[in-house]
Amino acid sequence: MDTRETALLLFVEMEKTKNFGSSLIRDTLNKYDYEDPREKAFLKRLTEGTLESLLTLDYVINAYSKTPTNKMKPLIRSLLRLSVYQILYMDTVPDSAACNEAVRLAKKKLGQELRPTILTKEDVTAKDVFDAVKAGDETAKEIAVEFGRYLGYALANLAAVLDPAVIVIGGGVSKAGEVLIPYIREPFMERAFFANRNVKFALATLGNDAGICGAAKLVLED
């Protein structure tokens, strides 16, 4: 048994199921009942101790990390929590061992998570993402879902105040084309009030020129 990897998989499962109780730890320990008692004792101490110290561990991690723990991927968050617990509370584990094992597991697990994507260039635009969506790129689809959720929720809040008949998507993001609309409409409908559910979505035909065309129209009308 790779004890640290077992602990990591256990915490990732907790993140996935949102079950941070001791039952998963108990089930895992029972599963490996045949293992060396010292390995089981290490796994028990590491998992139970990390679970009991989550607030302290997150405080320490956030003090040094640019990315707060609540914004991290579950795998990275769990790996850091387990590693920092070993450094702070397990005197029998050298700090170098905790760090080296964390690096080893990160390389192993992140390597398994990597998927092919066409979004590999340095400067990626919204149009690039949605072009990749059209091409069936799974990574691009995940980005589109996340992007659409934020924009859809924001537009639902605005609709509650402004009560528009039509929401026109303009600017650079409109270059993505009609494929953009479903990713925004679905989360919009999740949050929109009943009175706003008939709102139509459209793409601005003038794109980035809308502002200057509007200014010119005002001048001409004067």
N, C-alpha and C positions, 0 to 999 in steps of 0.2 A: 504493500500500500504506500503510495506517495502521500504522506500525511498532510502536507501543506496544500497539495492540489485537491485532496479530498475536502479540506476545510474551505478552500476557495469555491469549489463547485457547490458546496452546501450553502454558502452565503449568496452566491449568484441565484440559486434556487429560491432562497428566502426573498431576494429582491423581486424575482419573477412572480412569485405567488403572493407577495406582500404578507407573508407569514413569518414574523420574527419571534415566534414562540420557541420554547425549548423542545417541542415535540419532534421537529426535524433533526435536531442534534441527537436526541435519544434514539430515533429510528436509525440514524446513520451509525451510531455506536453499536447498536444491536446487529446491524448488517455486517460489521467487521469484528464480531465477537471472537472470531478465531485468531485474530492478529496478536502480535506480541503485546503483552500488557503495557509495556513502556510506550509503544506507539499509540495505543488507545488512550493512555493517560495524557500524552502530549496533545492528541486531537481534542480530548475533552477539555483540557485546560485552555487551549487556544480558542476553540469555538465558543465555549461558555464565557470565557473572560472577555473576548471581543464583543460578544452580544451585550454583556452587562456594561461595557465601557463605551458604547457607541457615541454618546454625546461628547465625552472627553476626547475620543479619538478624532472625531470630526473637527473639534475645536483646534486641535494640534495641526491636523492636515490643512485646514483652512488658513492657518497662520503662515504657512509656507507655500501653499499652492496658489497659482494665479487663477486656476479654475476651482470654484467652490465645489464641495462634495456633492451638493444636490444637482449640479450640472454635469457631473462625470458619468461616463458609461458605467453600468452596474458592475461589470468585470473589473474595471480600474478602481472604482470606489471600494469594492470588497477586498481587492488585493492590497490596497493601501491601508485599510483598516486592520487587516490581519498582520501586516508587516509592522506597522507602528505599534500595535499591541505587543508584539514580540520584543521590540526595542525598549519599550517603556516598562513592561511588567514581567518579562520572562528573563530573569538574570542568568539562567543556564544557557540561553541562546546568545551567542556573540552577535553584536550589531552587524558585522560584516556578513554573517551567515544569513540573517534575516533579509538584508539588502540583496545579496547574491541570489537567494531563492526567489525573491520577488521579481528580479530581472529575468531569471530562467522561466518562471511561470508566465510572465508577461509576453516574452518572445514566443513561447509555445502556444498560448491561448489566442493571442492577437494574430499570430500567423494562421491559425485555423479559421479565424473570422474574416480574413481578407477575401474579398470577392473581386472578380474582374469588373472594371468599370471604364467607360470612355471619358470620364471626368478626371483626366490625369494632368491636364495642362495647368500652369500656375495661376492664370487669371480666368476664372470661370464666371460667366454671366448668367443671369436668369434664363436667357434664351438658350444658352448651352445646356443648362439643366433640363429644360423642357424638350429640347431636341433629343436629349438622351432618353427622356421619358418615352418619346415617340418611338425610339429605337428599342425599347424594352429593357433599358438599363435599370436593374433592381435598386442600385444605390441611388440613382437619380429619382426613382419613384419614392423612396423613403424621404429624400430631401423635399420633394414636391408636397408630400403629405404634411410634413412638419411646417413648411412655409405656408401652405394653404390653411392650416389650422390657425396659425397666428393671425393671418390676414382676414380669414373668415370671421373669427371671433371679434376682431377689432371692428370690422364693418357691421357686424350685428349690433354692437354697442352704439355705433354712429347712427345706424338706421333707427334705433329706438328714440333718438333725439331729433333727427332730421326728417324721418318718414319719407324717404325718397321713393319715386316710382321706378327709377332705373339707377343702377350703380355702374358707372363707366370706369373701367380699369385703364389707366393711361401710363405714360412714362415708359422707361426702358423695359419694365416687366411685361408690358402689353405685347412686345415683340414675340413672346412665347407662343402667341396664337390661341386659338379656341381650346386647345388642350388644357390651358390654365384654368378655365372656368369651373369645371367639375370639382377641382381640388379646393376651390374657394367656396363654391355653393354649398357643398355638404356640411362643412363645419359652421357656415353661416346659418343654415337651417337648424342646426343643433341649438344655437343660442338665440335666434331671432324670436321676437314676440309674434304672436299670432297675426297681428295687424301688418307685420312686415314680411310675411311669408310669400307674398305675391311679387316681391321685388324682382325685377329682371336684371340680368348681368350682361354687359356688353363691353367690347374692346374699343378703345379710342382709335378712330381711323387716322388721326393726325399724329399719333405717337408723341415724340418729344417736341414736335412743332406746335402742339396745342397752345402752349403759353404765348408764344409770339404771335400766332394767328388771332388769339383772343385779344391781345393788346392792339393789334392792327385794326381789328373790328371796332374796338372802342374809339380809336382815333378817327376812323372813317365815319362813325356815327355822330361824332362831334362836328 
